[in-house]
Amino acid sequence: MRFSMGCLLLASLLPVKAGMLVQFRTRQGDLEVELFDQDKPVTVDNFLRYIKGGYYQNVFFHRCLPGFIVQGGGFYDTNRNDHALFNYYFTVPKVWGAITNEYNVGRKISNTYGTIAMAKVGGDPDSATSEWFFNLADNSSNLDNQNGGFTVFGRVVGNTNVLAWFNSLQYNGGGIVNLDNGLFMNLPVSYLGNTRPFFDDLIYLDISLLQVQVKLNTDNSREISWNSISNRLNYVEFTTQFPPAWQTLASPTGTGNRLQVPDTSSSATNRFYRVRVEY
């Protein structure tokens, strides 16, 4: 049994370092990803800035190599619900430039099945910007030793069925189309056949954070809110001391939407909160 943890916050609204969950929502299902922010701080911070800045809105998976990787974070469009032929695209702005490769920073985490790593330019270890990929197999013997090592900054902790779906795709009309032997020559789509895709045939994803927040009311009671993980128990816990002795405040089943839980205690003692999700 494993628990993944969301943000850890003081009742005074001062943030304290903790792990973070990110949810990738797709038409094939949701992927819950635990980020390795303590081991790969620069990489995770870069990824979160793109999320918080809204640069991953309307992003789609643009490259799928079954048995190897599925890649996103590089392209988006604003016509995702249109049944019109896909004939142009927008790139995600590389607003913060390239980051330092962190493969050898902290734990050396291998590119195994279900991990997420940064994509980069060949021959340049420090060239990662906005693009990332999920490993669809154990690629450690290859990607751990290539181009300075590809930095793994998280791993899927829930619903690997989505990854299995990408692995089930095939070339030549089996869910992967080749557009003009160019940039989108391994484009995953939601249909079978070799016809050119419509905008609404692409595999879009919406990336959201757990984003735990604590609101301190005038009577010293508190309201804890967060983006819940659907169909799982979301444990809201608190402690008044460190080392922590965690106590459960509530354990609602997540809906995928934002939930709120009140803490009616009016104690003046600082309380630390966290949200855990069981996998």
Protein Blocks (a to p, Z undefined) as FASTA:
>chain_A
ZZdddddddfklpacddddddddddfkbccdddddfklmmmlmmmmmmmmmnopmgoiac
fbdcehiaccehkaccfklmbccddfbdcddddfkopaddfklgcjaddddehiacdddd
ehiaklcfkbccddfbdfklmmmmgghiaadfbdcfehjllmmmmmmpceehiopacehh
iaklmcccfbecjbdcdfklpccdddddfkiaddddfkopacddddddehiacdddddfb
dcdddddfbdcddehiacddddfbfbfbdcdddddddZZ
